[in-house]
Amino acid sequence: MVQHELKIRPNFYNDIIEGNKTFEVRKNDRNFKVGDELILKEWYVEKGYTKREISCVVTYLLDNTEFCKEGFVVTKR
């Protein structure tokens, strides 16, 4: 398992907290794998990081250019 610290914008962060968003679409520049931990840190373009963060584990990884833009993955948590 690898731990990845990632920025996430407030609207997406809030969707996760509310239970409406259970996936991440990310550029696969970190070689994401099932079992990896994502630490999603709330981040404003204008102000930077807040103190809010959430941790989740990748339970499914879609890495198929038929369904995702090349070089990107969809992770299920």
C-alpha positions in Angstrom: 0.0 0.0 0.0 1.2 3.5 -0.9 -0.1 6.7 0.7 -0.9 9.5 -1.6 -1.6 13.1 -0.4 -3.8 14.9 -3.0 -5.4 18.3 -3.3 -9.2 18.4 -3.6 -11.4 21.4 -4.2 -14.0 22.3 -1.6 -17.1 21.4 -3.8 -15.7 17.9 -4.4 -14.6 17.5 -0.8 -18.1 18.4 0.4 -19.7 15.9 -2.0 -17.5 13.2 -0.4 -18.5 14.2 3.1 -22.2 14.2 2.1 -21.8 10.7 0.6 -22.6 11.8 -2.9 -19.1 11.2 -4.4 -17.5 7.8 -4.0 -14.9 8.0 -6.8 -11.9 10.0 -7.9 -10.8 10.8 -11.4 -7.0 11.4 -11.4 -4.1 11.7 -13.7 -2.2 8.5 -13.2 1.1 10.1 -12.5 1.5 8.2 -9.2 0.8 4.6 -10.5 -2.3 4.2 -8.3 -3.1 0.7 -7.2 -6.0 -1.1 -5.4 -5.2 -0.9 -1.7 -3.5 2.5 -1.9 -4.6 5.1 0.6 -5.7 8.5 -0.7 -5.5 11.4 1.8 -7.6 14.1 0.2 -6.8 17.6 1.5 -9.2 20.4 0.9 -7.6 23.1 -1.1 -8.7 26.5 -2.4 -7.1 28.0 -5.5 -7.0 31.4 -3.9 -6.2 30.5 -0.3 -4.4 27.1 -0.4 -5.0 24.3 2.0 -7.6 24.2 4.8 -7.2 21.9 7.8 -9.9 19.5 6.4 -8.8 16.2 5.0 -10.3 12.7 4.5 -8.6 9.4 4.1 -9.9 6.6 1.9 -8.6 3.3 0.4 -8.8 2.5 -3.3 -11.1 -0.5 -3.7 -11.4 -0.5 -7.5 -9.3 1.1 -10.3 -10.6 1.7 -13.9 -7.6 2.2 -16.2 -9.0 1.6 -19.7 -8.8 4.2 -22.5 -12.2 3.0 -23.8 -13.8 4.6 -20.7 -11.2 7.1 -19.4 -9.0 9.7 -21.1 -5.5 8.3 -21.7 -3.2 8.7 -18.7 -6.1 9.1 -16.3 -7.8 6.6 -13.9 -11.1 6.4 -12.0 -10.7 5.1 -8.4 -13.5 3.7 -6.3 -13.3 4.1 -2.6 
